[in-house]
């Protein structure tokens, strides 16, 4: 018979997720992109710490991947694809999983670096897949199908250049159950066209559940804000060019260097419009920071640099296309 003391001892011995104070400690850098962020005190994920609903969801994903010998995961370093990558490694083993990171001018340099750091924590190998969506006139014209053409290019390159070379049995991507109900994600159509698996969505894992699973796995990106590609900062109907993407990337880097936790730089020709979390707007008006942001914007090629008093709005231009507004 197991005594209560023995039960307590076993509970104490149970592995626990590494606590992540992502930006909450007073001395902590505000963003995952800041060197020394406490999220990267984690050196390895903790699948043995999964419990409760998170464990059940992880096991369900394992069931969806049963029978797959080698899996490629379309990977960006965000919480959804990182969670899927970690669960795939848990289910199949690190030697049977490869993270496929699409690389083009629309991927921010900081996101590329972060993706490699997170994969190191997961213990997964990353293969960078160069994509050329920027050469496609249908992508360049930047209408509501832009995301489809981007994802279609990624999955095409994976299918033609990677699957055979890596001997992959399947490719999966990190669509969650909330994504599956949205009408502003045309990239999902490309996944269907290329028969890409979506195990998180299939098992009904919502965004909040993805984040909880990621926390229990001790993934540094568990609470990372959404990070759409740089092309999403250009209003629909205005051409996507490498120069515009470079301007956006450079100025957003400068904003993060000032210690802000999140940002978007919207490209309006001669004007670079900076969106920040509303609670951080007062910092942007501090003389030294304001001067640094204006100087950085002009150095990247904008004639005017503005701060949007409405704060950060993820997916702003996509929401306008589907007739919605708001924050998120």
C-alpha positions as CSV (number, residue, x, y, z in Angstrom):
1,X,0.0,0.0,0.0
2,X,1.3,3.5,-0.9
3,X,1.4,5.8,2.1
4,X,0.5,9.5,2.0
5,X,4.2,10.3,2.7
6,X,5.3,8.2,-0.3
7,X,2.7,9.9,-2.5
8,X,4.0,13.3,-1.4
9,X,7.6,12.3,-2.1
10,X,6.7,11.1,-5.6
11,X,4.8,14.3,-6.3
12,X,7.9,16.3,-5.2
13,X,10.1,14.2,-7.5
14,X,7.8,14.8,-10.6
15,X,9.6,16.9,-13.1
16,X,8.2,20.5,-13.3
17,X,8.3,23.0,-16.2
18,X,11.0,25.5,-16.0
19,X,9.3,28.7,-14.7
20,X,9.5,31.4,-17.4
21,X,9.3,35.1,-16.3
22,X,9.0,36.4,-19.8
23,X,9.5,40.1,-19.4
24,X,7.9,40.3,-16.0
25,X,11.0,40.7,-13.8
26,X,11.9,44.4,-13.3
27,X,15.4,43.8,-14.6
28,X,14.4,41.5,-17.4
29,X,14.8,42.6,-21.0
30,X,11.4,43.4,-22.4
31,X,11.5,41.3,-25.5
32,X,12.7,37.8,-26.5
33,X,14.9,39.5,-29.0
34,X,16.9,41.2,-26.2
35,X,20.2,39.4,-25.3
36,X,20.0,37.7,-22.0
37,X,16.2,37.3,-21.9
38,X,15.3,34.9,-19.0
39,X,13.4,32.7,-21.4
40,X,16.7,31.4,-22.7
41,X,17.9,30.3,-19.3
42,X,16.1,27.1,-20.4
43,X,18.5,24.8,-22.2
44,X,16.2,21.9,-23.0
45,X,12.4,21.4,-23.2
46,X,10.7,19.4,-20.5
47,X,8.2,16.9,-22.0
48,X,8.3,14.8,-18.9
49,X,6.6,17.7,-17.1
50,X,3.4,17.5,-19.2
51,X,0.3,16.8,-17.1
52,X,-3.5,17.1,-17.1
53,X,-5.1,18.5,-20.3
54,X,-1.7,19.4,-21.8
55,X,-0.6,15.8,-21.5
56,X,-3.8,14.5,-23.1
57,X,-3.4,16.9,-26.0
58,X,0.2,16.0,-26.5
59,X,-0.7,12.3,-26.5
60,X,-3.5,13.0,-29.1
61,X,-0.9,14.7,-31.3
62,X,1.3,11.6,-31.0
63,X,-1.7,9.6,-32.1
64,X,-2.1,11.7,-35.2
65,X,1.6,11.2,-36.1
66,X,1.5,7.5,-35.5
67,X,2.9,5.7,-38.5
68,X,4.9,8.6,-39.8
69,X,8.5,7.6,-40.2
70,X,10.2,10.9,-40.9
71,X,8.4,14.2,-40.5
72,X,9.2,17.7,-41.8
73,X,7.6,20.5,-39.7
74,X,7.0,23.9,-41.5
75,X,8.6,26.0,-38.8
76,X,8.8,29.7,-38.0
77,X,9.9,29.8,-34.4
78,X,6.5,31.1,-33.3
79,X,4.5,29.3,-30.5
80,X,2.3,27.2,-32.8
81,X,5.1,25.7,-35.0
82,X,7.4,25.4,-32.0
83,X,4.8,23.5,-30.0
84,X,4.2,21.2,-33.0
85,X,7.9,20.7,-33.5
86,X,8.4,19.8,-29.8
87,X,5.4,17.4,-29.8
88,X,6.7,15.8,-33.0
89,X,10.1,15.3,-31.4
90,X,8.4,13.8,-28.3
91,X,6.4,11.5,-30.5
92,X,8.9,10.4,-33.1
93,X,12.3,11.2,-31.7
94,X,14.7,14.0,-32.7
95,X,16.3,11.9,-35.4
96,X,13.0,11.5,-37.2
97,X,12.0,15.2,-37.3
98,X,13.4,18.1,-39.2
99,X,12.3,21.8,-38.8
100,X,11.9,23.5,-42.2
101,X,12.4,27.2,-41.9
102,X,11.4,29.2,-45.0
103,X,13.8,32.0,-45.6
104,X,13.2,35.1,-47.8
105,X,13.3,38.9,-47.4
106,X,9.8,38.7,-45.7
107,X,11.3,36.9,-42.7
108,X,12.7,39.3,-40.1
109,X,16.3,38.8,-39.2
110,X,15.5,38.6,-35.5
111,X,12.8,36.0,-36.1
112,X,15.3,33.9,-38.1
113,X,17.8,34.0,-35.2
114,X,15.1,33.3,-32.6
115,X,13.8,30.3,-34.6
116,X,17.3,28.7,-34.4
117,X,17.5,29.4,-30.6
118,X,14.1,27.8,-29.9
119,X,14.9,24.8,-32.0
120,X,18.1,24.3,-29.9
121,X,15.9,24.2,-26.8
122,X,13.7,21.6,-28.4
123,X,16.6,19.6,-29.7
124,X,15.5,19.7,-33.3
125,X,17.6,20.1,-36.4
126,X,16.7,23.2,-38.6
127,X,16.9,23.1,-42.4
128,X,16.6,26.5,-44.0
129,X,14.5,26.4,-47.2
130,X,15.1,29.5,-49.5
131,X,11.8,30.6,-51.0
132,X,11.2,33.0,-53.9
133,X,7.6,34.3,-53.4
134,X,8.9,37.8,-54.0
135,X,9.5,36.9,-57.7
136,X,5.8,36.0,-58.2
137,X,3.8,38.9,-59.6
138,X,0.7,37.5,-57.9
139,X,2.5,37.9,-54.5
140,X,4.0,41.3,-55.4
141,X,0.6,42.9,-56.1
142,X,-0.3,42.3,-52.5
143,X,-4.0,41.5,-52.5
144,X,-6.0,39.3,-50.2
145,X,-4.3,36.1,-51.7
146,X,-0.8,37.1,-50.8
147,X,-0.5,34.7,-47.9
148,X,-1.7,31.9,-50.2
149,X,1.1,32.5,-52.7
150,X,3.7,32.7,-49.9
151,X,2.6,29.4,-48.3
152,X,2.2,27.8,-51.7
153,X,5.8,28.7,-52.6
154,X,7.0,27.3,-49.2
155,X,5.2,24.0,-49.6
156,X,6.2,23.8,-53.3
157,X,9.9,24.2,-52.4
158,X,9.6,21.7,-49.6
159,X,7.9,19.2,-51.9
160,X,10.3,19.7,-54.8
161,X,13.6,20.3,-53.0
162,X,13.4,18.8,-49.5
163,X,11.0,15.8,-49.2
164,X,13.1,13.4,-51.4
165,X,16.4,14.6,-50.1
166,X,15.4,14.3,-46.5
167,X,13.3,11.1,-47.1
168,X,10.3,12.6,-45.5
169,X,7.0,10.7,-45.2
170,X,4.9,13.7,-44.4
171,X,5.0,17.5,-43.8
172,X,3.0,19.2,-41.1
173,X,2.4,22.8,-40.1
174,X,1.2,24.5,-36.9
175,X,-2.4,25.5,-37.7
176,X,-4.4,25.5,-34.4
177,X,-8.1,25.0,-33.9
178,X,-8.8,28.7,-33.6
179,X,-7.0,29.3,-37.0
180,X,-9.3,26.8,-38.6
181,X,-12.3,29.0,-38.0
182,X,-10.8,32.2,-39.3
183,X,-11.5,33.6,-42.8
184,X,-8.3,35.8,-43.0
185,X,-5.8,33.0,-43.4
186,X,-5.7,32.0,-47.1
187,X,-2.4,30.2,-46.5
188,X,-4.5,27.3,-45.1
189,X,-5.7,26.7,-48.7
190,X,-2.1,26.1,-49.8
191,X,-1.7,23.5,-47.0
192,X,-4.7,21.7,-48.3
193,X,-3.4,21.8,-51.8
194,X,-0.1,20.3,-50.8
195,X,-1.7,17.7,-48.4
196,X,0.2,19.2,-45.4
197,X,-0.8,17.7,-42.0
198,X,-2.3,20.0,-39.3
199,X,-2.3,17.8,-36.2
200,X,-2.8,20.6,-33.7
201,X,-6.0,21.6,-35.4
202,X,-7.2,18.1,-35.9
203,X,-7.0,17.3,-32.2
204,X,-8.9,20.5,-31.4
205,X,-6.0,22.4,-29.7
206,X,-6.9,26.1,-29.4
207,X,-4.4,28.9,-29.2
208,X,-4.6,29.2,-25.4
209,X,-4.1,25.4,-25.1
210,X,-1.1,25.6,-27.5
211,X,0.4,28.2,-25.1
212,X,-0.3,26.1,-22.1
213,X,1.4,23.0,-23.6
214,X,4.3,25.2,-24.6
215,X,4.6,26.5,-21.0
216,X,4.7,23.0,-19.6
217,X,7.3,22.1,-22.2
218,X,9.3,25.2,-21.1
219,X,9.5,26.6,-24.6
220,X,10.8,30.2,-24.5
221,X,8.1,31.3,-27.0
222,X,5.2,30.1,-24.9
223,X,3.9,33.7,-24.5
224,X,5.5,35.2,-27.5
225,X,3.1,37.7,-29.3
226,X,2.0,36.8,-32.9
227,X,4.6,37.8,-35.5
228,X,3.2,37.9,-39.0
229,X,5.7,38.3,-41.9
230,X,7.1,41.7,-42.8
231,X,4.9,41.9,-45.9
232,X,1.9,42.1,-43.6
233,X,3.0,45.7,-42.8
234,X,2.4,46.9,-46.3
235,X,-1.2,48.0,-47.1
236,X,-3.1,45.7,-49.5
237,X,-2.8,46.9,-53.1
238,X,0.7,48.4,-52.6
239,X,3.5,46.4,-54.1
240,X,5.7,44.3,-51.9
241,X,9.4,44.9,-52.7
242,X,12.6,43.8,-51.1
243,X,13.4,47.5,-50.3
244,X,10.2,48.0,-48.4
245,X,10.8,44.8,-46.5
246,X,14.3,45.9,-45.6
247,X,13.1,49.3,-44.3
248,X,10.5,47.7,-42.1
249,X,13.0,45.1,-40.8
250,X,15.6,47.8,-40.0
251,X,13.2,50.1,-38.2
252,X,11.5,47.3,-36.2
253,X,15.0,46.2,-35.0
254,X,15.6,49.8,-33.9
255,X,12.4,49.8,-31.9
256,X,13.2,46.6,-30.2
257,X,16.7,48.0,-29.4
258,X,14.9,50.7,-27.3
259,X,13.4,48.0,-25.1
260,X,9.9,47.8,-26.4
261,X,8.2,44.4,-26.0
262,X,6.4,44.3,-29.3
263,X,5.9,46.5,-32.4
264,X,4.8,46.8,-36.0
265,X,6.1,49.3,-38.5
266,X,3.5,50.0,-41.2
267,X,4.9,51.1,-44.5
268,X,3.1,54.1,-46.0
269,X,5.5,55.2,-48.7
270,X,7.5,58.1,-47.2
271,X,5.9,57.5,-43.8
272,X,6.9,54.8,-41.3
273,X,4.1,54.3,-38.8
274,X,5.1,52.6,-35.6
275,X,2.6,50.6,-33.6
276,X,3.4,49.8,-30.0
277,X,1.5,48.2,-27.1
278,X,-0.7,51.0,-25.7
279,X,0.8,50.7,-22.2
280,X,4.3,51.4,-23.7
281,X,3.3,54.5,-25.7
282,X,4.4,57.0,-23.1
283,X,8.0,55.7,-23.3
284,X,8.1,56.5,-27.0
285,X,7.6,60.2,-26.1
286,X,10.7,60.3,-23.8
287,X,13.1,62.7,-25.5
288,X,16.0,60.3,-25.9
289,X,13.8,57.4,-27.2
290,X,11.8,59.7,-29.5
291,X,15.0,61.1,-31.0
292,X,16.5,57.6,-31.5
293,X,13.3,56.3,-33.3
294,X,13.1,59.3,-35.6
295,X,16.8,59.0,-36.5
296,X,16.5,55.3,-37.1
297,X,13.5,55.8,-39.3
298,X,15.2,58.4,-41.5
299,X,18.3,56.3,-41.7
300,X,16.2,53.4,-43.1
301,X,14.8,55.7,-45.8
302,X,11.5,57.0,-44.3
303,X,11.1,60.8,-44.6
304,X,8.6,60.8,-41.7
305,X,8.3,58.6,-38.6
306,X,5.0,58.5,-36.6
307,X,3.6,56.8,-33.6
308,X,0.1,55.3,-33.9
309,X,-1.9,56.4,-30.8
310,X,-4.3,53.5,-31.3
311,X,-1.5,51.0,-30.4
312,X,-0.5,47.8,-31.9
313,X,-3.0,45.9,-34.1
314,X,-1.9,42.5,-35.3
315,X,-3.3,41.6,-38.7
316,X,-4.6,45.2,-39.2
317,X,-4.6,45.2,-43.0
318,X,-6.1,41.7,-43.2
319,X,-8.9,42.7,-40.8
320,X,-9.7,45.7,-43.0
321,X,-10.1,43.3,-46.0
322,X,-12.7,41.1,-44.2
323,X,-14.5,44.2,-42.8
324,X,-13.3,44.0,-39.2
325,X,-11.1,46.2,-37.0
326,X,-9.7,46.1,-33.5
327,X,-6.7,44.9,-31.5
328,X,-5.1,41.5,-31.1
